[in-house]
Amino acid sequence: MFSIENNSVNAQPVGSTAQGGKSAFTDGSDFTMFLRMLTTQMQNQNPLNPVESSDFAVQLATFSGVEQQIQTNQLLGRLTDQMMFSDLANWLNKEVATDAPVRYSGAPLTLQAPAIAEATSRDLVISSIDGQELARVPASTGQGNIVIDLAHDLATPLPHGPYLFTVEDFRGNDSISTTRAVHYSPVMEVRNNNGQIVLVLEGGAQVTSTQIAGIR
């Protein structure tokens, strides 16, 4: 809005922000709005002390610069989104190593855990996703993979479903290390949650990209 005070015209500066921090000029229709504001300014100026034509030119140039900057920012935003989703697509059809819960669906599971040099024995502990221990079986202390079939390798078979796997190492009868076992799982979906990449694995487990120990 323009108002006359002390024979001068007061106007909101071109490109200033409206309430809520949103720019006053955000799309192509704003040029028409600017011309209307400029016309109103000319109609309400003091005829004895008119605004210099150079001042109008400065206002027009300022508006044009602000509008171009907005369009540039919008273009950069779209390019950034396209690049981000292109990166997200690269995760699909990959298998990632994570210690997230693993869904048992009848096939043997292959797990990995680092070897502890001083360990004389180790157990593979199977737990529910809320941490309740369900079973444990002896496992090799070497670097090789741990293969487990929950339907045949346990005294009491476990049904299909998600489980947590932990390796506990012993020296004699003393527990010296407890480590979550890692399992490779296919990536079924990739999400961008406020700039953070979230991977949805087979079985429904969700992990962030920072929780990934390997990819293949």
C-alpha positions as a Markdown table, in Angstrom:
| # | Residue | x | y | z |
|---|---|---|---|---|
| 1 | Met | 0.0 | 0.0 | 0.0 |
| 2 | Phe | 1.1 | 3.5 | -0.7 |
| 3 | Ser | 0.4 | 6.5 | 1.4 |
| 4 | Ile | 1.1 | 10.2 | 1.2 |
| 5 | Glu | 2.9 | 11.7 | 4.1 |
| 6 | Asn | 4.8 | 15.0 | 4.2 |
| 7 | Asn | 4.4 | 15.2 | 0.3 |
| 8 | Ser | 6.4 | 12.0 | -0.1 |
| 9 | Val | 5.4 | 8.5 | -1.1 |
| 10 | Asn | 6.0 | 5.6 | 1.3 |
| 11 | Ala | 6.1 | 2.1 | -0.2 |
| 12 | Gln | 7.3 | -1.3 | 0.9 |
| 13 | Pro | 10.7 | -1.9 | -0.7 |
| 14 | Val | 10.7 | -4.1 | -3.8 |
| 15 | Gly | 11.6 | -7.6 | -2.9 |
| 16 | Ser | 10.9 | -7.2 | 0.8 |
| 17 | Thr | 9.2 | -10.1 | 2.7 |
| 18 | Ala | 5.6 | -10.2 | 3.7 |
| 19 | Gln | 4.3 | -11.7 | 6.9 |
| 20 | Gly | 5.7 | -15.2 | 7.5 |
| 21 | Gly | 8.9 | -14.5 | 5.7 |
| 22 | Lys | 7.4 | -15.2 | 2.2 |
| 23 | Ser | 8.7 | -13.0 | -0.6 |
| 24 | Ala | 6.3 | -10.4 | -1.9 |
| 25 | Phe | 7.2 | -11.5 | -5.5 |
| 26 | Thr | 7.0 | -15.2 | -6.2 |
| 27 | Asp | 5.5 | -15.8 | -9.7 |
| 28 | Gly | 4.9 | -14.2 | -13.1 |
| 29 | Ser | 1.7 | -12.4 | -12.1 |
| 30 | Asp | 3.8 | -10.2 | -9.7 |
| 31 | Phe | 5.0 | -8.1 | -12.7 |
| 32 | Thr | 1.4 | -6.9 | -13.2 |
| 33 | Met | 1.1 | -6.2 | -9.5 |
| 34 | Phe | 4.3 | -4.2 | -9.6 |
| 35 | Leu | 3.0 | -2.1 | -12.5 |
| 36 | Arg | -0.2 | -1.4 | -10.6 |
| 37 | Met | 1.8 | -0.3 | -7.6 |
| 38 | Leu | 4.0 | 1.9 | -9.8 |
| 39 | Thr | 0.8 | 3.4 | -11.3 |
| 40 | Thr | -0.6 | 4.1 | -7.9 |
| 41 | Gln | 2.7 | 5.7 | -6.8 |
| 42 | Met | 2.6 | 8.0 | -9.8 |
| 43 | Gln | -1.1 | 8.9 | -9.2 |
| 44 | Asn | -0.4 | 9.8 | -5.6 |
| 45 | Gln | 2.8 | 11.7 | -6.0 |
| 46 | Asn | 3.1 | 15.4 | -5.2 |
| 47 | Pro | 2.7 | 17.2 | -8.6 |
| 48 | Leu | 4.9 | 20.0 | -7.3 |
| 49 | Asn | 7.6 | 17.6 | -6.4 |
| 50 | Pro | 7.2 | 14.5 | -8.7 |
| 51 | Val | 9.3 | 11.5 | -8.3 |
| 52 | Glu | 12.3 | 11.5 | -10.6 |
| 53 | Ser | 12.1 | 9.1 | -13.6 |
| 54 | Ser | 15.4 | 7.7 | -12.6 |
| 55 | Asp | 13.8 | 6.5 | -9.3 |
| 56 | Phe | 11.2 | 4.6 | -11.3 |
| 57 | Ala | 13.9 | 3.0 | -13.4 |
| 58 | Val | 15.8 | 2.0 | -10.2 |
| 59 | Gln | 12.6 | 0.4 | -8.8 |
| 60 | Leu | 11.9 | -1.5 | -12.0 |
| 61 | Ala | 15.5 | -2.7 | -12.2 |
| 62 | Thr | 15.4 | -3.8 | -8.5 |
| 63 | Phe | 12.1 | -5.7 | -9.1 |
| 64 | Ser | 13.6 | -7.4 | -12.2 |
| 65 | Gly | 16.7 | -8.5 | -10.2 |
| 66 | Val | 14.6 | -9.9 | -7.4 |
| 67 | Glu | 12.3 | -11.8 | -9.8 |
| 68 | Gln | 15.3 | -13.3 | -11.6 |
| 69 | Gln | 16.9 | -14.4 | -8.3 |
| 70 | Ile | 13.7 | -16.1 | -7.3 |
| 71 | Gln | 13.5 | -17.9 | -10.6 |
| 72 | Thr | 17.1 | -19.0 | -10.2 |
| 73 | Asn | 16.6 | -20.3 | -6.7 |
| 74 | Gln | 13.5 | -22.3 | -7.9 |
| 75 | Leu | 15.5 | -23.8 | -10.7 |
| 76 | Leu | 18.4 | -24.7 | -8.4 |
| 77 | Gly | 15.9 | -26.3 | -6.0 |
| 78 | Arg | 14.4 | -28.5 | -8.8 |
| 79 | Leu | 17.9 | -29.5 | -9.9 |
| 80 | Thr | 18.8 | -30.4 | -6.3 |
| 81 | Asp | 15.7 | -32.5 | -5.9 |
| 82 | Gln | 16.4 | -34.3 | -9.2 |
| 83 | Met | 20.0 | -35.1 | -8.2 |
| 84 | Met | 18.9 | -36.3 | -4.8 |
| 85 | Phe | 16.2 | -38.7 | -6.2 |
| 86 | Ser | 18.8 | -40.0 | -8.7 |
| 87 | Asp | 21.1 | -40.8 | -5.8 |
| 88 | Leu | 18.3 | -42.5 | -4.0 |
| 89 | Ala | 17.5 | -44.7 | -7.0 |
| 90 | Asn | 21.0 | -46.1 | -6.9 |
| 91 | Trp | 20.2 | -47.9 | -3.6 |
| 92 | Leu | 17.4 | -50.0 | -5.2 |
| 93 | Asn | 18.2 | -53.6 | -6.1 |
| 94 | Lys | 21.2 | -53.5 | -3.9 |
| 95 | Glu | 22.0 | -55.7 | -0.8 |
| 96 | Val | 23.2 | -53.8 | 2.2 |
| 97 | Ala | 24.9 | -55.1 | 5.3 |
| 98 | Thr | 23.2 | -54.0 | 8.6 |
| 99 | Asp | 22.6 | -55.3 | 12.1 |
| 100 | Ala | 18.9 | -54.4 | 11.8 |
| 101 | Pro | 16.3 | -57.2 | 12.6 |
| 102 | Val | 16.3 | -60.0 | 10.0 |
| 103 | Arg | 13.1 | -61.6 | 8.8 |
| 104 | Tyr | 13.3 | -65.4 | 8.7 |
| 105 | Ser | 11.1 | -66.9 | 6.0 |
| 106 | Gly | 12.2 | -70.5 | 5.9 |
| 107 | Ala | 15.6 | -70.3 | 4.2 |
| 108 | Pro | 18.9 | -70.5 | 6.1 |
| 109 | Leu | 20.3 | -67.1 | 7.1 |
| 110 | Thr | 23.9 | -66.1 | 6.6 |
| 111 | Leu | 25.3 | -63.8 | 9.3 |
| 112 | Gln | 28.6 | -62.2 | 9.9 |
| 113 | Ala | 30.5 | -61.1 | 13.0 |
| 114 | Pro | 34.1 | -60.0 | 13.6 |
| 115 | Ala | 36.4 | -62.7 | 15.1 |
| 116 | Ile | 37.7 | -62.0 | 18.6 |
| 117 | Ala | 41.3 | -63.3 | 18.8 |
| 118 | Glu | 41.3 | -64.2 | 22.5 |
| 119 | Ala | 37.9 | -65.9 | 22.4 |
| 120 | Thr | 37.8 | -69.6 | 23.0 |
| 121 | Ser | 34.1 | -70.1 | 22.2 |
| 122 | Arg | 31.1 | -68.1 | 21.0 |
| 123 | Asp | 27.3 | -68.4 | 21.0 |
| 124 | Leu | 24.9 | -67.1 | 18.5 |
| 125 | Val | 22.0 | -65.6 | 20.4 |
| 126 | Ile | 18.6 | -65.2 | 18.7 |
| 127 | Ser | 16.2 | -62.6 | 20.2 |
| 128 | Ser | 12.9 | -61.1 | 19.5 |
| 129 | Ile | 12.9 | -57.6 | 18.2 |
| 130 | Asp | 12.1 | -56.3 | 21.7 |
| 131 | Gly | 15.3 | -57.9 | 23.0 |
| 132 | Gln | 13.9 | -61.1 | 24.6 |
| 133 | Glu | 16.3 | -64.0 | 24.2 |
| 134 | Leu | 14.7 | -66.9 | 22.5 |
| 135 | Ala | 17.5 | -69.3 | 21.8 |
| 136 | Arg | 21.3 | -69.7 | 21.5 |
| 137 | Val | 23.5 | -72.1 | 19.7 |
| 138 | Pro | 27.3 | -72.6 | 19.6 |
| 139 | Ala | 29.1 | -70.9 | 16.7 |
| 140 | Ser | 32.6 | -70.9 | 15.2 |
| 141 | Thr | 35.1 | -68.4 | 16.6 |
| 142 | Gly | 36.7 | -67.9 | 13.1 |
| 143 | Gln | 36.1 | -65.2 | 10.5 |
| 144 | Gly | 33.8 | -67.4 | 8.4 |
| 145 | Asn | 30.0 | -66.8 | 8.0 |
| 146 | Ile | 27.5 | -68.1 | 10.5 |
| 147 | Val | 24.7 | -70.0 | 8.7 |
| 148 | Ile | 21.6 | -70.7 | 10.8 |
| 149 | Asp | 18.3 | -72.4 | 10.0 |
| 150 | Leu | 15.7 | -71.5 | 12.6 |
| 151 | Ala | 13.5 | -74.4 | 11.7 |
| 152 | His | 16.2 | -77.2 | 11.8 |
| 153 | Asp | 19.2 | -76.0 | 13.9 |
| 154 | Leu | 17.3 | -75.3 | 17.1 |
| 155 | Ala | 15.9 | -77.6 | 19.7 |
| 156 | Thr | 12.7 | -75.7 | 19.4 |
| 157 | Pro | 12.1 | -74.4 | 15.9 |
| 158 | Leu | 11.1 | -70.7 | 15.6 |
| 159 | Pro | 8.3 | -69.5 | 13.3 |
| 160 | His | 8.8 | -67.1 | 10.4 |
| 161 | Gly | 9.2 | -63.6 | 11.5 |
| 162 | Pro | 11.8 | -60.9 | 12.3 |
| 163 | Tyr | 14.7 | -61.6 | 14.8 |
| 164 | Leu | 17.8 | -60.0 | 16.2 |
| 165 | Phe | 21.0 | -61.9 | 16.1 |
| 166 | Thr | 23.9 | -61.3 | 18.6 |
| 167 | Val | 27.2 | -63.0 | 18.9 |
| 168 | Glu | 28.6 | -63.4 | 22.4 |
| 169 | Asp | 32.3 | -64.4 | 22.8 |
| 170 | Phe | 33.8 | -66.2 | 25.8 |
| 171 | Arg | 37.2 | -66.8 | 27.1 |
| 172 | Gly | 36.8 | -69.9 | 29.2 |
| 173 | Asn | 33.6 | -69.2 | 31.1 |
| 174 | Asp | 33.9 | -65.4 | 31.0 |
| 175 | Ser | 32.0 | -63.3 | 28.5 |
| 176 | Ile | 34.4 | -60.9 | 26.8 |
| 177 | Ser | 32.4 | -59.5 | 23.9 |
| 178 | Thr | 28.8 | -59.1 | 22.7 |
| 179 | Thr | 28.3 | -57.9 | 19.1 |
| 180 | Arg | 25.3 | -57.6 | 16.9 |
| 181 | Ala | 25.6 | -59.9 | 13.9 |
| 182 | Val | 25.4 | -58.4 | 10.4 |
| 183 | His | 23.2 | -59.6 | 7.6 |
| 184 | Tyr | 22.9 | -58.6 | 3.9 |
| 185 | Ser | 19.3 | -57.6 | 3.1 |
| 186 | Pro | 17.8 | -56.4 | -0.2 |
| 187 | Val | 16.7 | -52.7 | -0.4 |
| 188 | Met | 13.0 | -52.6 | -1.2 |
| 189 | Glu | 12.4 | -48.9 | -0.9 |
| 190 | Val | 14.3 | -45.7 | -0.4 |
| 191 | Arg | 12.9 | -42.6 | 1.3 |
| 192 | Asn | 14.1 | -39.1 | 1.9 |
| 193 | Asn | 13.0 | -38.0 | 5.4 |
| 194 | Asn | 13.9 | -34.4 | 5.8 |
| 195 | Gly | 17.2 | -34.8 | 4.0 |
| 196 | Gln | 18.0 | -38.1 | 5.7 |
| 197 | Ile | 18.1 | -41.3 | 3.5 |
| 198 | Val | 16.1 | -44.1 | 5.0 |
| 199 | Leu | 16.3 | -47.6 | 3.5 |
| 200 | Val | 13.4 | -50.0 | 3.8 |
| 201 | Leu | 14.8 | -53.6 | 3.8 |
| 202 | Glu | 13.1 | -56.9 | 2.9 |
| 203 | Gly | 11.0 | -57.8 | 5.9 |
| 204 | Gly | 10.2 | -54.1 | 6.7 |
| 205 | Ala | 13.2 | -53.1 | 8.8 |
| 206 | Gln | 14.2 | -49.4 | 8.3 |
| 207 | Val | 17.7 | -48.2 | 8.6 |
| 208 | Thr | 19.5 | -44.9 | 7.7 |
| 209 | Ser | 22.4 | -44.8 | 5.3 |
| 210 | Thr | 24.8 | -44.2 | 8.2 |
| 211 | Gln | 23.8 | -47.7 | 9.7 |
| 212 | Ile | 25.0 | -49.5 | 6.6 |
| 213 | Ala | 28.2 | -51.5 | 7.1 |
| 214 | Gly | 28.5 | -52.7 | 3.4 |
| 215 | Ile | 26.8 | -52.8 | 0.1 |
| 216 | Arg | 26.9 | -55.3 | -2.8 |
